[in-house]
């Protein structure tokens, strides 16, 4: 059958179906056959995206315990209340120490704890603080602090402090749980992993801050073992305390009051926790 197809304003006679070119001598489009699909046009290749890299602490839970509370000093009766520490009874909490010009341990620990939380979350960890300035008035008590870590099933807990020793005593030290049993205390399962955590934190803290281990604790080993701290005795998950420096020594106090140094301190703790949980 003879058909006529209009290409623009020009009539073209053809046998069958004829495609219209674009002019200028270019190649004519492919013929199509009635009843059959048009030829497929290949799509440009799209490179597949690489799978996202998992952050090193993804799935890990870390509890950060800022020692004391700025409100403790206004609540002497409450914080003097005796609580069970597993091997006996002790005060709910204390006021903590301070530098000669009034910078308190509680202010210091909360600032470092927040810095540490930021660093750990950047590595993928889920971080919980035992108190973040929102705790009503005082505390929590030392037994409550341990319970927070236990309930969170934390992979690691670090309690941040600064010491109040005599002038001339300088440096940091990490406190490890002794093996104790009695009453509600049973640290036998956490002594080993807590020591490994403490050794990692001590090494990383010294590297990040440039500070030496305390010259007045265990001959400068940077590690101390104690069985009289409820926050350790009542813990069922790996936990250490760190005394970052001595607030009653002028040289240490100058460091503790420095925001730049506190960031280094937080970095040292974060690096130690990361090394422990990645081992």
C-alpha positions in Angstrom: 0.0 0.0 0.0 1.3 3.4 -0.9 1.4 6.0 2.0 2.3 9.6 2.4 4.1 10.9 5.5 4.5 14.5 6.3 8.0 15.6 7.5 7.5 19.2 8.5 5.8 20.9 5.6 7.2 18.5 2.9 5.2 15.5 1.7 7.3 12.4 1.1 6.0 9.4 -0.8 7.3 6.1 0.5 6.6 2.4 0.6 5.9 1.3 4.2 6.9 3.6 7.1 9.7 6.0 6.6 11.4 7.9 9.4 12.2 11.6 9.0 15.8 12.8 9.3 17.0 15.9 10.9 18.5 17.3 7.8 22.0 18.3 7.2 23.0 14.9 5.9 22.8 13.3 9.4 22.0 9.6 9.9 18.3 8.7 9.6 16.6 7.3 12.7 16.2 3.6 13.1 13.1 2.1 11.3 10.3 0.8 13.6 8.2 -2.2 12.8 4.5 -2.1 13.6 3.7 -4.4 16.5 7.2 -4.6 17.8 8.7 -2.5 20.6 11.1 0.3 19.8 14.7 -0.6 20.2 16.0 0.0 23.8 18.3 2.9 24.3 21.1 2.0 26.7 21.4 4.0 29.8 24.7 5.5 30.8 26.6 3.4 33.3 26.2 4.7 36.9 29.0 3.6 39.3 27.6 1.9 42.4 28.2 3.7 45.7 30.6 2.2 48.1 28.9 0.9 51.3 29.2 3.3 54.2 32.1 2.6 56.5 30.9 1.7 60.0 32.2 4.0 62.8 34.6 2.2 65.1 32.4 2.5 68.2 29.1 1.8 66.5 26.9 -0.4 68.8 29.0 0.4 71.8 27.6 2.0 75.0 29.8 4.2 77.1 28.7 5.8 80.4 30.6 9.0 81.4 30.4 9.9 85.1 31.3 13.6 85.9 32.3 13.4 89.6 30.3 15.3 92.2 27.8 18.0 91.4 28.0 21.8 91.7 25.0 21.8 94.0 26.5 19.4 96.5 27.9 22.2 98.7 24.4 23.5 99.3 23.0 20.2 100.4 25.4 19.0 103.1 22.7 16.9 104.9 21.6 15.1 101.8 25.1 14.2 100.5 26.2 13.1 104.0 23.5 10.4 104.0 25.1 7.0 104.2 24.6 4.6 101.3 25.6 1.0 100.7 29.0 0.7 98.9 29.0 -3.1 98.9 31.6 -3.5 101.7 30.1 -1.1 104.1 28.4 2.3 104.2 29.7 5.7 103.0 28.5 9.2 102.2 26.1 9.6 99.3 28.7 12.0 97.7 31.1 14.8 98.6 31.5 18.4 97.5 34.8 17.5 95.7 37.8 19.8 95.8 38.6 23.2 94.1 41.6 25.3 93.1 42.8 28.0 95.4 40.8 30.6 93.3 37.6 28.6 93.5 37.4 26.6 90.3 35.5 23.6 91.5 36.1 19.9 90.7 32.4 19.6 89.9 32.7 22.3 87.2 35.8 20.7 85.8 34.4 17.2 85.6 31.2 18.3 83.9 33.1 20.3 81.3 35.4 17.4 80.5 32.6 14.9 80.4 30.7 16.9 77.8 33.8 17.2 75.7 34.4 13.4 76.0 30.8 12.7 75.0 31.2 14.7 71.8 34.4 12.8 70.9 32.9 9.4 71.6 29.7 10.1 69.7 31.8 11.1 66.7 33.2 7.6 66.7 29.7 6.1 66.8 29.3 5.3 70.5 26.0 5.7 72.4 27.0 7.9 75.4 25.2 8.5 78.6 26.2 10.9 81.3 25.3 10.1 84.9 24.4 13.8 85.3 24.5 16.6 82.8 23.7 19.6 85.0 20.1 18.7 85.0 20.1 16.5 88.1 18.0 18.1 90.9 20.2 20.0 93.3 22.8 17.4 94.2 24.2 13.9 93.5 23.4 11.4 92.2 24.8 9.3 95.0 27.7 7.0 94.4 25.6 3.8 94.4 23.2 5.4 91.9 26.1 6.3 89.6 27.1 2.7 89.5 23.6 1.5 88.8 23.3 3.8 85.8 26.2 2.0 84.2 24.8 -1.3 85.1 21.3 -0.6 83.7 22.8 0.8 80.5 24.8 -2.5 80.1 27.7 -0.2 79.3 30.8 -1.6 77.5 32.9 0.9 79.5 32.4 3.4 82.2 34.8 6.2 83.2 34.3 8.5 86.2 36.1 11.8 85.9 37.7 13.5 88.9 40.5 15.9 90.0 42.5 15.4 93.2 42.9 17.6 96.2 46.3 16.5 97.4 49.1 18.8 98.8 51.0 21.3 96.8 54.0 19.8 94.9 52.0 16.6 94.2 51.4 16.6 90.5 50.1 14.4 87.7 47.2 12.1 86.9 46.3 8.6 88.0 43.7 6.0 87.1 41.9 4.1 89.8 41.0 0.4 89.2 38.5 -1.7 91.1 40.0 -4.2 93.7 38.6 -7.7 93.7 36.0 -7.4 96.5 33.0 -9.5 97.5 30.5 -8.8 100.3 27.0 -7.6 100.5 26.1 -6.1 97.1 29.7 -5.9 96.0 31.2 -8.5 93.6 33.8 -7.1 91.3 35.4 -10.4 90.3 34.0 -10.3 86.7 35.1 -6.7 86.0 38.6 -6.6 87.6 40.4 -7.9 84.5 38.6 -5.8 81.8 38.7 -2.7 84.1 42.5 -3.0 84.4 42.8 -3.3 80.6 40.6 -0.2 80.2 42.6 1.7 82.8 45.9 0.9 81.3 44.7 2.0 77.9 43.3 5.3 79.3 46.4 6.0 81.3 48.7 5.5 78.3 46.5 7.6 75.9 46.0 10.4 78.5 49.7 10.8 79.0 50.2 10.9 75.3 47.4 13.4 74.6 48.2 15.8 77.5 51.9 15.4 77.8 51.5 15.0 81.5 53.3 12.4 83.6 51.6 10.0 86.0 51.2 11.2 89.6 54.4 11.5 91.5 52.7 10.7 94.8 50.7 7.6 93.9 52.2 4.1 93.6 55.7 5.4 92.6 54.5 7.1 89.4 52.8 4.0 87.9 49.7 6.0 86.9 47.5 3.2 88.3 46.0 2.7 91.8 43.7 -0.1 93.0 41.1 0.6 95.6 38.3 -1.3 97.2 36.7 1.5 99.2 34.8 3.3 96.3 31.2 2.4 96.0 31.2 3.6 92.3 33.6 0.7 91.6 32.4 -1.9 94.1 28.8 -1.7 92.9 29.7 -1.8 89.2 28.9 -4.9 87.1 30.5 -3.5 84.0 34.1 -2.4 83.3 34.8 0.8 85.1 37.6 3.1 86.1 38.1 6.5 87.8 40.6 9.0 86.5 42.1 11.8 88.7 43.2 14.2 86.0 45.5 16.3 88.1 45.9 17.9 91.5 43.7 21.0 92.0 45.7 22.1 95.0 49.0 22.3 93.1 49.4 25.7 91.3 51.0 24.2 88.1 48.4 21.4 87.8 45.6 23.9 88.6 46.6 26.1 85.8 46.3 23.2 83.4 42.9 22.1 84.8 41.5 25.6 84.3 42.6 25.7 80.6 39.9 24.9 78.1 42.6 23.8 75.6 44.1 21.4 78.1 40.7 20.0 79.1 40.1 19.2 75.4 43.4 17.3 75.4 42.3 15.5 78.5 39.0 14.5 76.9 40.9 13.3 73.8 43.2 11.2 75.9 40.3 9.5 77.6 38.5 9.0 74.2 41.5 7.4 72.6 42.0 5.1 75.6 38.3 4.0 75.5 38.5 3.5 71.7 41.6 1.4 72.0 40.0 -0.8 74.7 36.8 -1.4 72.9 38.6 -2.0 69.6 41.0 -4.6 71.0 
